[in-house]
Amino acid sequence: MDRITHTQKIGHSLQGKSITWIRRSRINGDGWDGPDIPLGEEGETYLLRVTQNDRIHAEVQCGAPAWTIPDTLWAELQPGAATVEVAQLSQTFGRGPFARRTFDVQ
């Protein structure tokens, strides 16, 4: 199973903290004719988790390769390391492996 390529650096947005990632195609992803690779799925869905100290603080499904951490959730996190995990969901293949990025909560 292919994983999404990577999560990008966490950045500030007006509603909280923005997380973005680059998706990969599982089927027919070799074409470079368009602005993006073909999805190869009926829909685009991801499972995203925010964890810290072995506790899941959030688990959401996203329909695009982006999510904003709400300020209320950010306030729950303790100073130190927290991890964002993102997996692509598929009706054909099920859940793919998680891509992870650890960041510092300040």
C-alpha positions in Angstrom: 0.0 0.0 0.0 1.3 3.4 -0.8 1.3 6.0 1.9 0.7 9.7 1.4 4.1 11.2 0.7 4.5 13.5 3.7 2.9 15.9 6.1 4.2 19.4 5.7 5.2 21.9 8.4 2.5 22.9 10.7 1.5 26.6 10.1 -0.7 29.2 11.7 -4.1 30.0 10.4 -6.9 32.2 11.7 -8.8 29.2 13.1 -5.9 27.3 14.6 -3.0 25.3 13.2 -3.1 24.1 9.6 -1.9 20.6 8.6 -1.5 19.7 4.9 -0.1 16.7 3.1 0.5 15.5 -0.5 -1.6 12.6 -1.6 -0.5 9.7 -3.8 -2.5 7.7 -6.3 -2.8 4.0 -5.8 -4.1 3.3 -9.3 -2.9 4.8 -12.7 -0.7 7.4 -10.9 2.0 7.5 -13.6 0.3 10.2 -15.8 1.7 13.7 -15.6 -0.6 15.3 -18.1 -2.8 17.2 -15.6 -2.2 19.5 -12.7 -2.5 16.6 -10.3 -2.1 12.9 -10.4 -5.4 10.9 -10.8 -7.0 9.9 -7.5 -7.7 6.3 -8.6 -10.6 6.1 -6.1 -14.3 7.0 -6.0 -13.6 9.6 -3.4 -10.8 11.3 -1.5 -10.8 10.4 2.3 -8.2 10.4 5.0 -8.1 9.4 8.6 -6.2 11.9 10.7 -5.1 11.5 14.4 -3.5 13.9 16.8 -1.7 12.1 19.6 0.4 13.0 22.5 1.9 10.8 25.2 0.1 7.7 23.8 -3.3 9.4 24.0 -5.4 10.2 20.9 -6.6 13.8 21.3 -8.5 13.8 18.0 -9.5 11.4 15.2 -11.3 12.8 12.2 -12.0 11.9 8.6 -11.0 14.5 6.1 -12.2 14.9 2.5 -9.2 16.9 1.4 -5.5 16.8 2.1 -5.7 19.5 4.8 -7.1 20.0 8.3 -7.0 22.7 10.8 -6.5 21.9 14.5 -9.1 23.8 16.4 -7.9 26.2 19.0 -9.8 24.2 21.7 -7.8 21.1 20.8 -4.5 23.0 20.6 -5.2 24.3 24.1 -5.6 20.7 25.4 -2.1 19.7 24.2 0.7 19.9 26.7 4.0 21.7 25.8 6.3 19.2 24.1 6.1 16.6 21.4 2.7 15.8 19.7 2.2 13.6 16.6 -0.1 14.0 13.6 -0.8 10.7 11.8 -2.6 10.6 8.4 -3.7 7.5 6.4 -5.5 7.4 3.1 -8.8 5.5 3.2 -10.0 3.5 0.2 -13.1 1.4 -0.6 -10.8 -0.9 -2.6 -7.7 -1.2 -0.3 -9.0 -0.2 3.1 -6.9 2.1 5.3 -3.4 2.6 4.1 -0.4 3.0 6.4 -0.1 6.1 8.5 2.4 8.9 7.6 3.5 10.6 10.8 5.0 13.9 11.7 6.0 15.0 15.2 5.9 18.6 16.1 6.6 20.8 19.1 3.6 22.3 21.0 4.6 25.6 22.5 
